Amino acid sequence: MPTRAVRNRLHTLARAVALVFLLTGSALADSSVELTLEQARAISVDALQNGDPELAIQMSRGLLKANPRDPTAYFVIAHAHAKLGQSNLSRRAAALAYRYSDTGPARFQAAQLAARMAFEEGKPSLAQVWLRRTAVYAPSEREELLVARDYRTLRSINPWSFRLRTDLRPSNNVNNGADTALQIIDGVPVTGTLSGTARALSGVIGSLDIATSYRLHADARSGTSLGGRLYVQRVGLSSAARDLAPKAQNSDFASTYAELSLRHGFAVGAGESGGSAAVELALGESWYGGERSYRFGRLKAERRWRLAEGRTLLMVKAVAENRTKARYRTNDARILGLGGEVFRTLGNGDTLGLTIALRDSAADYHNGTFASASVRTSYTFAKPVGPAKLSAGLVLGYSDYPVYRSGFFLVPGGRQDKSVYGDLSLFFDRYDYAGFAPMLRLRTGRKSSNDSRFDTRELSISLSVQSKF
């Protein structure tokens, strides 16, 4: 007497044979079979659940002859190949199931399976892409949090790391120009007026920031990675700006920056109490107005500590940069920088931050020789304010040029600049697509100088897109 499992298998096999004959247009000599497509799908699923993936694949392929866009058939094929350990075929079938599904839950399941199969293939970057597609159709906040957790896990495993940021920013001063046409040095008006291109021009600034890195080596205590970055900024002048500076072109204010870096990070001390440190060497080039501004080599070192049970992060940075092959001698400089950052998580979850940066530049021409200092305070709210997460910052800065020549005039006692800027950022994380959400940022402030040519004001609103995880 056959067991129940054997009877079920024989029953499924009999229905499968009938289905194959039906879908291939064949017929038995003395019998006929009538079977709807819905019944055929049910049989296909039964075969998969009863541990016969080969039969499930065969039957689903028969279904695809009737409808090449049948998502259920592709989904069954994907699961069947997964059971057979055929990750590549499973992922391809899951991708087709995702494409032809017309409901969110079906696409969520197909994308989840495609992500898992991509990871089993040894393609973590592709798995990350599929996880982002999964996030689009996450049925609830819980599933979205699980997707974010899995994405972060993949990011730690994947030797490749990618970052993409875009920004569109209308501004009343796209060229960092002067407030007025008059030039006043230490209270004394200078003969003549500033050109239109030296004055503040309004318009729109667009930027694209792409960074990638590849982990060359990693263990429990250290890691080494090779990285690259490309930053492109373009300007679109307003009609008012063109009236003020008729000869100015958008390309006159275009800037591009590229670098290649090698970074080595390592743990210091025991556990998290010792913190970490890193050293980085970078080579790159900067362009402005379509011509090279300078080439550079940079050495950076940083040290991090976590204090007060992990609620405080302290970081110290030191930078040495050498700029060569400069377009102007003011850019042919040796730069030293020192900075520190501290971030404290408060009892209510909010974060308070303080950043200090010191910089000393020694250039071949005295206009590029200066010392500067800046302090930034920031506050980030843990809980959303309305539909957005809110953060705010205030920056105070000071620069001193011991010797400065403004055109034909030597500024007595050198040039001194003071600046104050404030910014407010709203991150609309609830309105994301594939884990990317919009960021709105308002920035305003001014810089004052004893040479009015460098008195500037800025008011800009930028819209960018950032990742939630």
Stockholm file with secondary structure:
# STOCKHOLM 1.0

chainA/1-469         MPTRAVRNRLHTLARAVALVFLLTGSALADSSVELTLEQARAISVDALQNGDPELAIQMSRGLLKANPRDPTAYFVIAHAHAKLGQSNLSRRAAALAYRYSDTGPARFQAAQLAARMAFEEGKPSLAQVWLRRTAVYAPSEREELLVARDYRTLRSINPWSFRLRTDLRPSNNVNNGADTALQIIDGVPVTGTLSGTARALSGVIGSLDIATSYRLHADARSGTSLGGRLYVQRVGLSSAARDLAPKAQNSDFASTYAELSLRHGFAVGAGESGGSAAVELALGESWYGGERSYRFGRLKAERRWRLAEGRTLLMVKAVAENRTKARYRTNDARILGLGGEVFRTLGNGDTLGLTIALRDSAADYHNGTFASASVRTSYTFAKPVGPAKLSAGLVLGYSDYPVYRSGFFLVPGGRQDKSVYGDLSLFFDRYDYAGFAPMLRLRTGRKSSNDSRFDTRELSISLSVQSKF
#=GR chainA/1-469 SS CCCHHHHHHHHHHHHHHHHHHHHTTCCCTTCCCCCCHHHHHHHHHHHHHTTCHHHHHHHHHHHHHHCTTCHHHHHHHHHHHHHTTCHHHHHHHHHHHHHHCCSHHHHHHHHHHHHHHHHHTTCHHHHHHHHHHHHHTCSSHHHHHHHHHHHHHHHHHCSEEEEEEEEEEEESCTTCCBSSSEEEETTEEEEEECCGGGBCCCEEEEEEEEEEEEEEEECSSEEEEEEEEEEEEEEEECHHHHHHCTTCCGGGGCEEEEEEEEEEEEECSSGGGGCEEEEEEEEEEEEETTEEEEEEEEEEEEEEEEETTTTEEEEEEEEEEEEESCSSTTTSEEEEEEEEEEEEECTTSCEEEEEEEEEEEEESSGGGCEEEEEEEEEEECSSCBTTBEEEEEEEEEEEEESSCEETTEECTTCEEEEEEEEEEEEECTTSCBTTEEEEEEEEEEEEEESBGGGCEEEEEEEEEEEECC
#=GC SS_cons         CCCHHHHHHHHHHHHHHHHHHHHTTCCCTTCCCCCCHHHHHHHHHHHHHTTCHHHHHHHHHHHHHHCTTCHHHHHHHHHHHHHTTCHHHHHHHHHHHHHHCCSHHHHHHHHHHHHHHHHHTTCHHHHHHHHHHHHHTCSSHHHHHHHHHHHHHHHHHCSEEEEEEEEEEEESCTTCCBSSSEEEETTEEEEEECCGGGBCCCEEEEEEEEEEEEEEEECSSEEEEEEEEEEEEEEEECHHHHHHCTTCCGGGGCEEEEEEEEEEEEECSSGGGGCEEEEEEEEEEEEETTEEEEEEEEEEEEEEEEETTTTEEEEEEEEEEEEESCSSTTTSEEEEEEEEEEEEECTTSCEEEEEEEEEEEEESSGGGCEEEEEEEEEEECSSCBTTBEEEEEEEEEEEEESSCEETTEECTTCEEEEEEEEEEEEECTTSCBTTEEEEEEEEEEEEEESBGGGCEEEEEEEEEEEECC
//
